[in-house]
Amino acid sequence: AFIYNGIIVQRYGTFGLTFDLDSVQSIAGPQGTLYGGSAAGGAINLFSAKPKTNGSGYANLEVGNLNALHASVAQNVSLSDTLSVRGAVDYNRRDSYNSAGTFRPNEISGRAALLFKPSSDFSAHVFYSHGSSKGRPSSTVFGNPLVFPDDPYRVQATGTNGNPIRGENTRQNNRNDLIGANIELNVGKN
């Protein structure tokens, strides 16, 4: 199971969540009692960085071969002693490293969070995350069992040099949006 700030996320919605993190927990399975049936093999807990009142932030820039570019930025803003916000953006792109033109990511993710903490006994962390992944994905080759019933993994040769994947025909345009809140209330003292 993949859990983001306490919310179970489906496998296809996990892109764009793994930046600007406060902590990551890997829990061996089975974890069905805590996280449901999808956690038979364990769980991965991601906790995004919460807003801080100190006005801190960061910026990272990475460049590489194949026109690779990865940039991230985050900033905290204190609105009062009890209210702060945080914004973060992550951008990642690269050209393909194979002749079919596949696996050429172009991804941008953003996060906005608000932390309201009027006392040590109460806090509310409200967050919104957005991810967008475009480009040419890596493709998996599966045959058509109706065309080749004796060999369902056989793929009819198309494309250049008999390559069954035509890179110019593979496109992706995925988007995920996640809104949530974590509210903590201490009702008793030890």
N, C-alpha and C positions, 0 to 999 in steps of 0.2 A: 504494500500500500504506500502511496505517496501522499504525505500530509503537509499542507502549507499553512502555517499559523493556526493549526488545529482543524483545518478543513480538508477533508479527503478529496483529492483531485484525481480525475480519471487519467489514465496513461496518456491519452492523446492531447490532454490539456496542460501538460507539464512544461512545455517550452516557455521560455521567457520568465521563469520564476527563480532561476538559480543565480541571481546576482544580488548584490547589496544585502548579504545575509548576516545575521547576528550569530547564529549557530546552526549546526547540522547534526542530527542524531540518526544513527543506524541501529535499529533494534532487530535482533534475530527473531525469527518466527518460531512457532506460530504466535500471532498476536490478535487472533480473532475476537477475544474477549474485549480488548480495548478498542480495536479499530474495525471490527466487522470481518466478514468472510473474505474480503479481498486481501487481507493481511496474513494469509496462511504461510507465506514465505518470509514474513517480517514486515517491517515498516521503515520508511525514511521520513524523518520529521525535519522540515525546513522552517526556520524562524527568521523572518525579515528583520532588518535593523529598525528599531523603534526611534521615533523622533526624540531629540535631546534638546535641552534648553541652552546649550553652550554655543550654538551657532556654528558648529564644526561642519566640515564637508570634505570631499575629496574629488579628484579628477584623475583618470588613467587614460593613456593613449598607447596603443600597440599597433605597429605596422609590421608587415612581413611579405614574403614572396607570394606570388599569385594575387597581387593587389589586395592582400589581406589588410583589413582595418577593423580594429576593435576599440571602442571608446566607451567609457562609463563616467558618470558624474553623479554626485549626491550632495545634498545640502540640507542642513537643519536650520529652521527659523523659529525663534522663540517669540510667541505673540504675547505672552504674559508669564508670570511665575508658574502658572498651572496649565498652560496650553501651549503646545508646540506642534509644528508641522515638519514633514520631511518629504522631499521629492528626489527621485532617482531615475536616471535614464541609462540604458545600455544599448549600444548599437554594434552589430557584428556583420561583416560581409567578407566574401572571398570569391575569387574565380575558381572554376573547376580545375581539378588536377587530372582529369581523364579526357580522352578524345570524344566521348559521348556527350560531354558537357553537363553531366549530372553532378549532384552534390555540390551545388553552388549556392550557399546560403546567403540570405539577405534578411536579417532579423533586427527588429527594434522592440524594446520592452521599456515600460515605464511604470513607476509606482508612486503613489501619493499616500501619505499616512498622516493621521492626526492623533496626538496623545493628550488626553485630558486627565490630569492627576491633581485634584484639589487637596488630597490628604494622603497619608501613607496607607490608609485603609481602603481607598477606592482609586481605580484607574480604568480608563476606557481607551483602547487602542483601536481606531477605525482605519481601514486600509482599502485601497483600490489598486489592482494590478492589471496591466494590459500587456499583451504580447502579440506581435505580428510577425509571421514568418512567410517570406515570399522567396521565389527563386526556383531553381531546379533541384528537386530532392534526389537522394540516392534511390534507385529503383530496385525492386526485388523482381526477379524473373520467375514467373509461374506460367506453366503452359495451360492449355485449354483441354481438360480431360474429355470433352465432347468431340474435339477434333482428332486427338491422339489418345484413344481409350487404353491402348496397351502401354503407353509411356506418358503419364500426365505431366511430367516435368520437361517434355520435349517442347521446344518453342520454335515456331517457324522463323527462318532467318529473314530479317528485314533490316533496313538501315545499311550503313556503310560496313563493308567487309563482313557481312553476315551477322552483324551485331543485332541481337533481338531488341535492344533498347534504342529507340530513336530519341536522343537527348533533346532535340528541338520540340518534341511533343510532350515532354514531361514538365509540368508546371505545378506549383503549389501556391496557395494563398490561404494560409491558416491564421486564425485570430482567436485569442482567448481573453476573457475579461473575468476578473474575480473580485468580488466585493465581500468584505467580512469585518468582523469586530471581535475583539477579545476584551471582556469586561471582568475585572477582578474586584471582589468585595470581601473584606475581612470582617466577619461579624462577631468574632470573639478573640480575646487575648489569652495567651498561654501563661 
